[in-house]
Amino acid sequence: MPAGSPPVNLLGFSPQALEGWVVGLGEKPFRARQLLKWLHQQRATGFNDMSNLAKAFRAQLSEKASIRAPEVIQDHISADGTRKWLLDAGAGNAVETVFIPEDDRGTLCISSQAGCTVACPFCSTGRQGFARNLSTAEIVGQLHLANRLLARQAHRLDSQGQPARATPGQALAPVSNVVMMGMGEPLLNYEALVPALQLMLHDDAYGLSRRRVTVSTSGVVPMIDRLAQDCPVALAVSLHAPNDALRDQLVPLNKKYPLRELMAACRRYLAAAPRDFITFEYVMLRGVNDSAVQARELIALVTNAEVQCKFNLIPFNPFPNSGYQRSEYRVACGFADRLTEAGFVTTIRKTRGQDIDAACGQLAGDIQDRTQITQRIAVHGRQPSCVRP
């Protein structure tokens, strides 16, 4: 490392890149595997406790490297146990990460960009515009941070020194599932995304199965094909409309990659996918895309394209001046029934974390005004500030 260069953030190395870096320091390749376990399984934040590494190697690491996860500005816990972290992305920008506890899993929703370039009009994140791509270290750092804070939460003590009990619906185990469904379009940050996915899957890092890691895309066709070759994980596609005319309005990327091309890419992806279906996400907008005619169009679209799929219908989560309304529940149920009767597995997503703006489509809308990030950094000194409604 040249004199004066900042320490390299080890969270940003893929397993292969970390091995190359460690060998470049004159160490054996197996030291990289040991280091991976300390970084990602033990959730280390420094090098002193890495007891199975030689003291001289630890000194080198302290001199040349660092372990830097994103810094927490705010930490909110919803009444339903959903937990949301607002994280500093620098230059007045922020991203949000959401943990969703269930009885049998703990799902972390990770951001890939500060803002989003796709600009879907019904999405709060899309309304705020685009700032920059996150680095691999910033993507993986959200998982590193969440696991560390959740483990600390699991072992916290009450005022009498006894282990505190979880509130109903609140999971204490580390993350078991990851969905790249936070802020941004993951496939438009491909070069940073793939090393992050490799770490999530690697046995010496997070060890998640391909079925438990999901990338959500609005339909970047060439990158869907690349993902199938480079790192196939579960795929979710933000569909939201059954025809090109409406999808051009709701998902502007459709003008570049229309439905026929998107369906063909989904069909190709299935050959490499860890699951035998694609999940189609469909936000339910009152009077816009929720009619019986549009349900029949949707059935025809995927049937004619021969894409094995399931549907996840998402109640629209309101935000100021959106111009859209949530479909009535009876209408959403009727829409779901038509899809089910046609033979498709269909669910209506349960809205989680809405009281802390952690629900789908609500992340970090109008971040400069709503979060007052500069002032919060100054007041909180980048320390977690846990807020319960």
Secondary structure, DSSP 8 states (H G I E B T S, - for coil): --TT---EEGGG--HHHHHHHHHHTT--THHHHHHHIIIIIS--SSSTT-TTS-HHHHHHHHHHEE-----EEEEEE-TTS-EEEEEEEETTEEEEEEEEE-SS-EEEE---EEE-SS--TT-HHHHT-EEEE--HHHHHHHHHHHHHHHHHHHT-B-TTSSB----TT---S---EEEE-SSS-GGGGHHHHHHHHHHHH-TTTT---GGGEEEEES--HHHHHHHHHH---EEEEE---SSHHHHHHH-GGGGTS-HHHHHHHHHHHTTT-SSSSEEEEEEEBTTTT-SHHHHHHHHHHHHHHT--EEEEEEE----TT----B--HHHHHHHHHHHHHTT--EEE----SGGGT-STT-TTTTHHHHT-HHHHHHHHTT---EE--
